[in-house]
Amino acid sequence: MKKLTIILAAITIGFASCIKVEVDNSTTGGETGGSEQDEIIRTKIITGTLESSVTLPKGKYTLRGYVYVANGSTLTFAPGTVVCSDSVQKGALIVEKGAKLFAEGTSAEPIIFTTGRPVASRQPGDWGGIVLLGNAPTNRPTPPVIEGGISRTYGGTVANDNSGALRYVRIEFAGIAADPNSEINSLTLGGVGNGTIIENVQCSYGNDDSYEFFGGTVNAKNLIALATADDDFDFDFGYSGNIQFAIALRDPNFVDPGDAGNGVECDNDGTGTNAQPITKPTLSNVTWVGPNNQPASNGTVLGNHNFNMRWRRSTSFSVHNSILMAYNKAGFSIESDSTVQFYKDGRASFKNNLVHAVTAPFRAATNPIMTSAEVETKALAEGNSKHATTAEIGLTAPLNLTAPNFTPTGSSPALTGAVFTGLSSFFSQTPYRGAVGTGTTNWLTGWTSFTPKTNVY
Protein backbone atom coordinates (compact mmCIF):
# COMPACT_ATOMS: atom_id res chain seq x y z
CA MET A 1 0.00 0.00 0.00
CA LYS A 2 1.24 3.51 -0.77
CA LYS A 3 1.89 5.67 2.24
CA LEU A 4 2.29 9.17 0.85
CA THR A 5 -0.62 10.69 2.75
CA ILE A 6 -3.03 9.90 5.53
CA ILE A 7 -6.57 10.83 4.67
CA LEU A 8 -8.40 12.37 7.58
CA ALA A 9 -11.84 12.80 6.07
CA ALA A 10 -14.39 10.28 7.30
CA ILE A 11 -16.45 8.60 4.62
CA THR A 12 -20.12 7.98 4.73
CA ILE A 13 -20.11 4.35 3.62
CA GLY A 14 -21.90 2.28 6.17
CA PHE A 15 -21.91 4.76 9.03
CA ALA A 16 -24.67 3.97 11.51
CA SER A 17 -26.05 5.98 14.39
CA CYS A 18 -24.61 5.44 17.82
CA ILE A 19 -26.73 3.76 20.45
CA LYS A 20 -25.98 5.13 23.92
CA VAL A 21 -26.40 2.75 26.83
CA GLU A 22 -25.05 2.42 30.33
CA VAL A 23 -21.35 1.65 30.07
CA ASP A 24 -19.97 -1.53 31.61
CA ASN A 25 -16.28 -1.04 32.34
CA SER A 26 -15.50 -4.76 32.39
CA THR A 27 -12.62 -5.64 30.07
CA THR A 28 -12.47 -9.34 30.73
CA GLY A 29 -14.81 -10.41 27.97
CA GLY A 30 -17.26 -11.85 30.51
CA GLU A 31 -21.05 -11.65 30.49
CA THR A 32 -22.34 -8.10 30.78
CA GLY A 33 -26.07 -8.44 30.17
CA GLY A 34 -26.26 -4.84 28.88
CA SER A 35 -28.94 -3.67 26.46
CA GLU A 36 -26.50 -3.47 23.54
CA GLN A 37 -25.69 -7.13 24.01
CA ASP A 38 -29.36 -8.10 24.27
CA GLU A 39 -30.23 -6.11 21.14
CA ILE A 40 -27.46 -7.73 19.08
CA ILE A 41 -28.43 -11.22 20.21
CA ARG A 42 -32.08 -10.50 19.35
CA THR A 43 -31.53 -8.88 15.93
CA LYS A 44 -28.27 -10.60 14.92
CA ILE A 45 -27.08 -7.17 13.69
CA ILE A 46 -23.92 -5.41 14.91
CA THR A 47 -23.94 -1.69 14.10
CA GLY A 48 -22.99 1.74 15.45
CA THR A 49 -20.63 2.20 18.38
CA LEU A 50 -20.45 -0.38 21.15
CA GLU A 51 -20.05 1.56 24.39
CA SER A 52 -20.49 -1.39 26.73
CA SER A 53 -18.79 -4.76 26.81
CA VAL A 54 -20.63 -7.32 24.70
CA THR A 55 -20.27 -11.12 24.66
CA LEU A 56 -22.01 -12.90 21.81
CA PRO A 57 -22.90 -16.60 21.75
CA LYS A 58 -22.17 -18.80 18.75
CA GLY A 59 -24.31 -17.73 15.82
CA LYS A 60 -24.42 -15.84 12.55
CA TYR A 61 -24.38 -12.03 12.76
CA THR A 62 -24.51 -9.17 10.26
CA LEU A 63 -21.93 -6.38 10.48
CA ARG A 64 -23.62 -3.22 9.22
CA GLY A 65 -21.50 -0.18 8.39
CA TYR A 66 -18.43 0.96 10.31
CA VAL A 67 -18.74 -0.54 13.79
CA TYR A 68 -16.58 0.90 16.58
CA VAL A 69 -15.69 -0.83 19.85
CA ALA A 70 -15.22 2.19 22.09
CA ASN A 71 -12.37 2.83 24.53
CA GLY A 72 -12.96 0.76 27.67
CA SER A 73 -15.28 -1.75 25.99
CA THR A 74 -14.72 -5.36 24.97
CA LEU A 75 -16.37 -7.34 22.17
CA THR A 76 -16.18 -11.14 22.49
CA PHE A 77 -17.23 -13.75 19.93
CA ALA A 78 -17.79 -17.42 20.74
CA PRO A 79 -16.04 -20.18 18.75
CA GLY A 80 -17.87 -21.14 15.57
CA THR A 81 -19.39 -17.69 15.05
CA VAL A 82 -19.82 -16.31 11.53
CA VAL A 83 -19.94 -12.53 10.98
CA CYS A 84 -21.12 -11.45 7.52
CA SER A 85 -20.93 -7.89 6.30
CA ASP A 86 -24.05 -6.17 5.04
CA SER A 87 -23.73 -6.04 1.26
CA VAL A 88 -25.11 -2.49 0.94
CA GLN A 89 -23.70 -0.76 4.05
CA LYS A 90 -20.29 -2.34 3.81
CA GLY A 91 -19.04 -3.20 7.26
CA ALA A 92 -15.74 -2.77 9.06
CA LEU A 93 -14.93 -3.63 12.67
CA ILE A 94 -12.76 -1.00 14.36
CA VAL A 95 -11.39 -1.62 17.85
CA GLU A 96 -10.32 1.70 19.32
CA LYS A 97 -7.35 2.43 21.59
CA GLY A 98 -8.23 1.12 25.03
CA ALA A 99 -10.81 -1.35 23.69
CA LYS A 100 -10.44 -5.10 23.17
CA LEU A 101 -11.59 -7.74 20.71
CA PHE A 102 -11.66 -11.39 21.75
CA ALA A 103 -12.29 -13.61 18.72
CA GLU A 104 -10.92 -16.92 19.93
CA GLY A 105 -12.09 -19.85 17.87
CA THR A 106 -10.73 -23.37 17.83
CA SER A 107 -9.31 -25.63 15.13
CA ALA A 108 -12.69 -27.34 14.89
CA GLU A 109 -14.72 -24.12 15.23
CA PRO A 110 -12.95 -21.12 13.72
CA ILE A 111 -14.52 -17.67 13.81
CA ILE A 112 -15.20 -16.40 10.29
CA PHE A 113 -15.54 -12.78 9.15
CA THR A 114 -16.75 -12.69 5.57
CA THR A 115 -18.98 -11.14 2.93
CA GLY A 116 -22.75 -11.24 3.15
CA ARG A 117 -23.17 -11.64 -0.59
CA PRO A 118 -24.44 -14.88 -2.14
CA VAL A 119 -21.78 -17.43 -3.03
CA ALA A 120 -22.05 -16.75 -6.76
CA SER A 121 -21.41 -13.01 -6.44
CA ARG A 122 -18.89 -12.63 -3.60
CA GLN A 123 -15.82 -10.60 -4.49
CA PRO A 124 -12.71 -9.12 -2.87
CA GLY A 125 -13.62 -5.76 -1.39
CA ASP A 126 -17.13 -6.77 -0.37
CA TRP A 127 -16.49 -5.22 3.05
CA GLY A 128 -13.82 -3.40 5.03
CA GLY A 129 -12.02 -5.74 7.41
CA ILE A 130 -10.84 -5.72 11.00
CA VAL A 131 -8.88 -2.77 12.42
CA LEU A 132 -7.13 -3.05 15.80
CA LEU A 133 -5.78 0.19 17.31
CA GLY A 134 -3.52 0.27 20.34
CA ASN A 135 -1.21 2.36 22.51
CA ALA A 136 2.14 0.83 21.51
CA PRO A 137 4.94 2.99 20.06
CA THR A 138 5.18 4.24 16.49
CA ASN A 139 7.76 6.53 14.90
CA ARG A 140 5.24 9.34 14.32
CA PRO A 141 5.73 12.50 16.44
CA THR A 142 2.02 12.64 17.31
CA PRO A 143 -0.55 9.83 17.31
CA PRO A 144 -1.52 9.35 13.66
CA VAL A 145 -5.01 8.78 12.31
CA ILE A 146 -5.47 5.30 10.84
CA GLU A 147 -6.18 5.28 7.13
CA GLY A 148 -9.36 3.99 5.54
CA GLY A 149 -11.67 6.89 6.34
CA ILE A 150 -11.60 6.01 10.05
CA SER A 151 -11.28 9.09 12.25
CA ARG A 152 -9.45 7.33 15.08
CA THR A 153 -5.84 7.67 16.25
CA TYR A 154 -3.41 5.00 17.35
CA GLY A 155 -0.04 4.68 19.03
CA GLY A 156 1.44 5.68 22.37
CA THR A 157 4.15 4.54 24.78
CA VAL A 158 2.84 1.19 26.08
CA ALA A 159 4.84 -1.56 24.36
CA ASN A 160 2.90 -4.34 26.10
CA ASP A 161 -0.51 -2.83 25.39
CA ASN A 162 -3.31 -5.39 25.05
CA SER A 163 -5.98 -5.13 22.36
CA GLY A 164 -7.37 -8.63 22.97
CA ALA A 165 -6.86 -11.90 21.11
CA LEU A 166 -7.47 -13.36 17.65
CA ARG A 167 -7.10 -17.13 17.48
CA TYR A 168 -8.38 -19.44 14.76
CA VAL A 169 -9.93 -16.63 12.72
CA ARG A 170 -10.61 -16.35 9.00
CA ILE A 171 -11.10 -12.98 7.28
CA GLU A 172 -12.44 -13.24 3.73
CA PHE A 173 -13.21 -10.85 0.82
CA ALA A 174 -12.29 -7.70 2.77
CA GLY A 175 -10.47 -4.53 1.74
CA ILE A 176 -12.16 -1.32 0.64
CA ALA A 177 -10.75 2.07 -0.31
CA ALA A 178 -12.06 5.17 1.41
CA ASP A 179 -9.90 7.34 -0.86
CA PRO A 180 -6.87 6.73 -3.10
CA ASN A 181 -3.94 5.52 -0.92
CA SER A 182 -6.24 5.20 2.09
CA GLU A 183 -7.61 1.69 2.37
CA ILE A 184 -8.79 -0.80 4.95
CA ASN A 185 -6.86 -4.07 4.82
CA SER A 186 -8.11 -7.52 5.77
CA LEU A 187 -6.38 -7.07 9.14
CA THR A 188 -4.99 -3.66 10.03
CA LEU A 189 -2.93 -3.26 13.20
CA GLY A 190 -2.15 0.30 14.26
CA GLY A 191 0.11 0.69 17.30
CA VAL A 192 -0.90 -2.73 18.61
CA GLY A 193 1.13 -3.92 21.60
CA ASN A 194 2.71 -7.25 22.39
CA GLY A 195 0.14 -7.97 25.09
CA THR A 196 -2.21 -8.77 22.20
CA ILE A 197 -2.44 -12.35 20.89
CA ILE A 198 -2.52 -12.94 17.13
CA GLU A 199 -2.36 -16.65 16.30
CA ASN A 200 -3.85 -18.84 13.58
CA VAL A 201 -5.33 -16.15 11.34
CA GLN A 202 -6.08 -16.56 7.63
CA CYS A 203 -6.83 -13.62 5.33
CA SER A 204 -8.23 -14.65 1.94
CA TYR A 205 -9.01 -12.69 -1.22
CA GLY A 206 -8.46 -9.28 0.29
CA ASN A 207 -8.72 -6.32 -2.02
CA ASP A 208 -5.73 -4.58 -0.44
CA ASP A 209 -3.07 -5.97 1.94
CA SER A 210 -3.71 -9.09 3.98
CA TYR A 211 -1.85 -7.76 7.03
CA GLU A 212 -0.60 -4.23 7.56
CA PHE A 213 1.29 -3.24 10.70
CA PHE A 214 1.48 0.52 11.38
CA GLY A 215 4.05 0.68 14.16
CA GLY A 216 3.47 -1.33 17.30
CA THR A 217 5.15 -4.32 18.88
CA VAL A 218 2.59 -7.10 18.44
CA ASN A 219 3.89 -10.60 17.76
CA ALA A 220 2.13 -13.26 15.69
CA LYS A 221 2.29 -16.94 14.81
CA ASN A 222 0.55 -19.10 12.21
CA LEU A 223 -0.61 -16.51 9.68
CA ILE A 224 -1.87 -17.17 6.16
CA ALA A 225 -2.30 -14.71 3.30
CA LEU A 226 -4.25 -16.26 0.41
CA ALA A 227 -4.73 -14.53 -2.94
CA THR A 228 -4.02 -10.98 -1.81
CA ALA A 229 -4.52 -8.10 -4.26
CA ASP A 230 -1.76 -5.88 -2.91
CA ASP A 231 0.84 -6.95 -0.32
CA ASP A 232 0.74 -10.08 1.81
CA PHE A 233 2.57 -8.39 4.70
CA ASP A 234 3.08 -4.62 4.91
CA PHE A 235 5.13 -2.96 7.67
CA ASP A 236 5.37 0.77 8.42
CA PHE A 237 5.92 3.51 11.03
CA GLY A 238 8.35 1.68 13.33
CA TYR A 239 6.83 -1.79 13.65
CA SER A 240 9.22 -3.96 15.68
CA GLY A 241 7.44 -7.25 16.38
CA ASN A 242 8.14 -10.91 15.67
CA ILE A 243 6.33 -13.27 13.28
CA GLN A 244 6.91 -17.02 13.01
CA PHE A 245 5.17 -19.69 10.91
CA ALA A 246 3.43 -17.78 8.13
CA ILE A 247 2.38 -18.55 4.58
CA ALA A 248 1.61 -16.38 1.57
CA LEU A 249 0.11 -17.89 -1.59
CA ARG A 250 -0.63 -15.70 -4.62
CA ASP A 251 -3.38 -16.24 -7.22
CA PRO A 252 -2.17 -15.72 -10.83
CA ASN A 253 -5.67 -14.44 -11.70
CA PHE A 254 -5.79 -11.69 -9.10
CA VAL A 255 -3.64 -8.67 -8.29
CA ASP A 256 -4.29 -4.99 -7.65
CA PRO A 257 -4.59 -3.37 -11.10
CA GLY A 258 -3.37 -0.02 -9.78
CA ASP A 259 -0.49 -1.08 -7.52
CA ALA A 260 2.18 -3.77 -7.42
CA GLY A 261 1.51 -6.85 -5.28
CA ASN A 262 4.44 -7.99 -3.12
CA GLY A 263 4.98 -10.70 -0.55
CA VAL A 264 6.47 -8.05 1.76
CA GLU A 265 6.42 -4.29 1.41
CA CYS A 266 8.22 -2.41 4.16
CA ASP A 267 8.91 1.29 4.76
CA ASN A 268 10.12 3.31 7.69
CA ASP A 269 7.60 5.91 6.56
CA GLY A 270 6.19 7.22 3.31
CA THR A 271 9.11 9.56 2.57
CA GLY A 272 12.01 7.41 3.78
CA THR A 273 13.10 9.39 6.84
CA ASN A 274 15.15 7.82 9.63
CA ALA A 275 12.47 8.48 12.25
CA GLN A 276 12.87 6.31 15.36
CA PRO A 277 12.15 3.54 16.02
CA ILE A 278 13.20 2.25 12.62
CA THR A 279 10.73 -0.24 11.16
CA LYS A 280 12.29 -3.67 11.69
CA PRO A 281 10.12 -6.80 11.59
CA THR A 282 11.77 -10.05 12.65
CA LEU A 283 10.50 -13.02 10.64
CA SER A 284 11.31 -16.72 10.79
CA ASN A 285 9.81 -19.86 9.24
CA VAL A 286 7.78 -18.10 6.58
CA THR A 287 6.87 -19.65 3.22
CA TRP A 288 6.10 -17.21 0.41
CA VAL A 289 4.75 -18.69 -2.84
CA GLY A 290 4.25 -16.38 -5.79
CA PRO A 291 2.32 -16.94 -9.04
CA ASN A 292 5.42 -18.38 -10.78
CA ASN A 293 4.76 -16.37 -13.93
CA GLN A 294 1.62 -18.38 -14.60
CA PRO A 295 -0.91 -16.71 -16.90
CA ALA A 296 -4.31 -15.66 -15.69
CA SER A 297 -7.42 -17.22 -17.16
CA ASN A 298 -7.32 -14.66 -19.98
CA GLY A 299 -4.00 -16.11 -21.11
CA THR A 300 -1.76 -13.21 -20.07
CA VAL A 301 0.54 -12.84 -17.10
CA LEU A 302 -0.76 -10.01 -14.93
CA GLY A 303 1.96 -7.39 -14.86
CA ASN A 304 1.43 -6.15 -11.29
CA HIS A 305 2.54 -9.41 -9.66
CA ASN A 306 5.78 -8.04 -8.30
CA PHE A 307 8.51 -8.85 -5.73
CA ASN A 308 8.68 -11.42 -2.97
CA MET A 309 10.34 -8.93 -0.60
CA ARG A 310 10.51 -5.20 -1.14
CA TRP A 311 12.54 -3.59 1.64
CA ARG A 312 12.52 0.12 0.85
CA ARG A 313 12.43 3.67 2.27
CA SER A 314 14.98 3.48 5.09
CA THR A 315 13.75 0.27 6.66
CA SER A 316 15.55 -2.54 8.44
CA PHE A 317 14.63 -6.22 8.72
CA SER A 318 15.57 -9.62 10.10
CA VAL A 319 14.54 -12.65 8.02
CA HIS A 320 15.61 -16.18 8.91
CA ASN A 321 14.84 -19.82 8.12
CA SER A 322 12.30 -19.04 5.43
CA ILE A 323 11.37 -19.97 1.87
CA LEU A 324 11.04 -17.42 -0.91
CA MET A 325 9.76 -18.85 -4.19
CA ALA A 326 7.92 -18.18 -7.44
CA TYR A 327 7.52 -14.38 -7.37
CA ASN A 328 7.67 -12.98 -10.86
CA LYS A 329 9.97 -9.97 -10.75
CA ALA A 330 12.33 -10.43 -7.79
CA GLY A 331 12.99 -12.44 -4.66
CA PHE A 332 15.01 -10.59 -2.00
CA SER A 333 15.01 -6.92 -3.04
CA ILE A 334 16.44 -3.95 -1.14
CA GLU A 335 15.98 -0.28 -2.06
CA SER A 336 17.07 3.17 -0.84
CA ASP A 337 20.52 4.11 0.43
CA SER A 338 19.61 3.68 4.09
CA THR A 339 18.08 0.23 3.62
CA VAL A 340 21.04 -1.03 1.60
CA GLN A 341 23.46 0.42 4.15
CA PHE A 342 21.63 -1.31 7.00
CA TYR A 343 22.06 -4.63 5.19
CA LYS A 344 25.69 -4.01 4.24
CA ASP A 345 26.57 -3.08 7.84
CA GLY A 346 24.75 -6.02 9.39
CA ARG A 347 22.07 -3.90 11.06
CA ALA A 348 19.60 -5.79 8.88
CA SER A 349 19.89 -9.56 8.47
CA PHE A 350 18.83 -12.13 5.88
CA LYS A 351 20.13 -15.57 6.81
CA ASN A 352 19.53 -19.27 6.21
CA ASN A 353 16.75 -18.85 3.67
CA LEU A 354 15.93 -20.72 0.44
CA VAL A 355 15.53 -18.27 -2.44
CA HIS A 356 13.91 -18.67 -5.85
CA ALA A 357 12.35 -16.08 -8.14
CA VAL A 358 11.35 -16.15 -11.79
CA THR A 359 13.58 -13.10 -12.28
CA ALA A 360 16.30 -11.64 -10.03
CA PRO A 361 16.44 -13.85 -6.91
CA PHE A 362 18.66 -11.15 -5.34
CA ARG A 363 18.17 -7.52 -6.26
CA ALA A 364 19.44 -4.11 -5.22
CA ALA A 365 17.72 -1.18 -6.87
CA THR A 366 20.14 1.08 -8.72
CA ASN A 367 22.39 1.95 -5.85
CA PRO A 368 26.07 2.84 -5.44
CA ILE A 369 26.34 1.15 -2.03
CA MET A 370 25.80 -2.45 -3.19
CA THR A 371 25.11 -4.00 -6.58
CA SER A 372 22.71 -6.90 -7.02
CA ALA A 373 25.71 -9.19 -7.47
CA GLU A 374 27.18 -7.97 -4.17
CA VAL A 375 23.87 -8.56 -2.41
CA GLU A 376 23.81 -12.10 -3.75
CA THR A 377 27.41 -12.76 -2.70
CA LYS A 378 26.71 -11.56 0.85
CA ALA A 379 23.49 -13.57 1.05
CA LEU A 380 25.09 -16.80 -0.13
CA ALA A 381 27.88 -16.35 2.42
CA GLU A 382 25.30 -16.10 5.23
CA GLY A 383 23.56 -19.45 4.89
CA ASN A 384 21.11 -18.61 2.12
CA SER A 385 20.82 -20.73 -1.01
CA LYS A 386 19.76 -19.87 -4.55
CA HIS A 387 17.45 -22.17 -6.52
CA ALA A 388 16.80 -22.19 -10.24
CA THR A 389 13.34 -23.80 -10.06
CA THR A 390 10.53 -24.25 -7.55
CA ALA A 391 11.08 -28.01 -7.82
CA GLU A 392 14.55 -27.61 -6.31
CA ILE A 393 13.02 -26.30 -3.09
CA GLY A 394 11.04 -29.51 -2.84
CA LEU A 395 7.69 -28.69 -1.28
CA THR A 396 4.86 -31.15 -1.91
CA ALA A 397 2.30 -28.99 -3.76
CA PRO A 398 2.90 -25.31 -2.99
CA LEU A 399 1.40 -23.95 -6.22
CA ASN A 400 -1.95 -25.72 -5.92
CA LEU A 401 -4.24 -22.80 -5.22
CA THR A 402 -7.21 -24.71 -3.76
CA ALA A 403 -5.40 -27.64 -2.12
CA PRO A 404 -1.84 -26.54 -1.40
CA ASN A 405 0.61 -28.63 0.56
CA PHE A 406 3.65 -26.79 1.92
CA THR A 407 5.25 -29.84 3.53
CA PRO A 408 8.83 -30.54 2.41
CA THR A 409 9.40 -33.74 0.46
CA GLY A 410 11.99 -36.25 1.62
CA SER A 411 14.75 -34.70 -0.46
CA SER A 412 13.93 -31.06 0.22
CA PRO A 413 16.71 -28.77 1.47
CA ALA A 414 14.03 -27.17 3.66
CA LEU A 415 14.05 -30.17 6.02
CA THR A 416 17.22 -28.93 7.69
CA GLY A 417 19.35 -25.84 8.00
CA ALA A 418 17.36 -23.65 10.40
CA VAL A 419 19.50 -21.54 12.75
CA PHE A 420 18.05 -19.50 15.61
CA THR A 421 21.20 -17.82 16.88
CA GLY A 422 20.41 -14.25 17.87
CA LEU A 423 16.63 -14.69 17.78
CA SER A 424 14.53 -14.17 20.90
CA SER A 425 12.79 -16.82 22.96
CA PHE A 426 9.54 -15.98 21.14
CA PHE A 427 10.74 -18.21 18.30
CA SER A 428 10.16 -21.95 18.61
CA GLN A 429 13.29 -23.69 17.39
CA THR A 430 12.78 -26.09 14.49
CA PRO A 431 15.17 -28.13 12.35
CA TYR A 432 13.24 -27.17 9.18
CA ARG A 433 13.00 -23.96 7.20
CA GLY A 434 9.70 -22.58 6.03
CA ALA A 435 6.31 -22.62 7.71
CA VAL A 436 5.66 -26.37 7.83
CA GLY A 437 7.82 -29.36 8.72
CA THR A 438 7.26 -33.10 8.72
CA GLY A 439 6.55 -35.57 11.51
CA THR A 440 4.45 -33.11 13.49
CA THR A 441 0.84 -31.99 13.40
CA ASN A 442 0.32 -29.56 10.54
CA TRP A 443 -0.94 -26.31 12.06
CA LEU A 444 -3.12 -25.62 8.99
CA THR A 445 -5.33 -28.65 9.66
CA GLY A 446 -8.99 -28.14 10.47
CA TRP A 447 -9.54 -24.39 10.60
CA THR A 448 -8.22 -23.12 7.25
CA SER A 449 -9.99 -22.90 3.90
CA PHE A 450 -8.45 -22.48 0.46
CA THR A 451 -11.85 -22.49 -1.27
CA PRO A 452 -13.59 -19.44 0.21
CA LYS A 453 -15.38 -18.64 -3.05
CA THR A 454 -17.54 -21.73 -2.70
CA ASN A 455 -17.96 -22.01 1.07
CA VAL A 456 -21.53 -21.87 2.37
CA TYR A 457 -22.06 -20.41 5.85
Secondary structure by P-SEA (a helix, b strand, c coil): cccccccccccccbbbbbbbccccccccccccccaaaaaaaaccccccccccbbbbcbbbbbbcccccccccbbbbbccbbbbbcccccbbbbbbcccbbbbbcccccbbbbbbbccccccccccccccbbbbccccccccccccccccccccccccccccccccccbbbbcbbbbbccccbbbccbbbccccccbbbcbbbbcccccccbbbccccccccbbbbcccccccbbbcccccccccbbbbbbbcccccccbbbbcbbbbcccccccccccbbbbbcbbbbbcccccccccccccccccccccccccccccccbbbbccccccccccccaaaaaaaaaccbbbcbbbbbcccccccccccccccaaaaaaaaaaacbbbbcccccccccccccccccccccccccccccccccccccccccccccccccccccccccccccccccccccc
